[in-house]
């Protein structure tokens, strides 16, 4: 499986007070959310991307104050026909 390397300073860990592993999981989740929002990944693939079940991923989306209905609502699609 291909990997993506994102360089960051150690102060990012200090600022957030997180362990390296926790920060990496959070960044992976946020990337999956963004890819889901722009419809590059389905819900299942986004969950798989960050190694979560669909249910866990949906729960975390809600915790991040994101509504799946709003994200997937066709009126927000840039390819929408007016």
N, C-alpha and C positions, 0 to 999 in steps of 0.2 A: 504494500500500500504506500503511495506517495506521502511524503510529509511536508509540512510547511514550517519554516523557521521564521519567527518574528523576534528580532532583537529588541530588548528593553533594558533599562537601567535597573539596578538593584533598589533604587529609592522607590520604585513602583511597589515593591514588596513592603518596604517600610511604611510608605504612605497608607497602603491598604491594610496593613497589619495581618496579611495573609501569608500562608506558607507558599512556597513555589508551586506545589501540586494544586493547591486550592486556586491560585491565580490562573494557572494554565487551564483548569477545568472551567473557570468562569469565562475566560476569553474564548474558549472553544464553544461554550454554550451561547455566548453573545454573537459569535460569528454564525452559528447555526440559526439563531433567531433572525438575524439580518437576511441570511440567504432564504429563509422561509418567507419573510416579509416581502422580499422582492420576487418571490415565486420561482426561485432557482432550485429550491428543494421542496419536496412534499413534506407534510407533517411527519410521516414515517421516516423519510430519509434524513430530515433534520434531527429527529430523535436519535437515529442510528449514528449520525455524524458525531454527536456528543455523547455517545454510548449510554443513552437513556432509553427507557421504555416510552411508548407514545403517551401513556397516561402521565408519567413523571414529567415529560417534556411539556405537555399541556398544562399541568399543575404549575410548573415553573414559569410558563408564559403568563399565567394569571397572576402569579406572585410578582412578576415584573410589570404588572399593570398593563398587560397587553391583552387585548381581546381577540381571540381567533376569528370571531365573526367580523370584526373591524378590519383585521389584517387581510382577510380573504374576501371582503366585500367588493363586488365588481365595480362600484362607483369610484373606488380608489385605484383601479387598474389604469396604468398609463396607456394601455391599448384599447381603452373603452371607446365605443362608438357613441357619439352624442346625438 
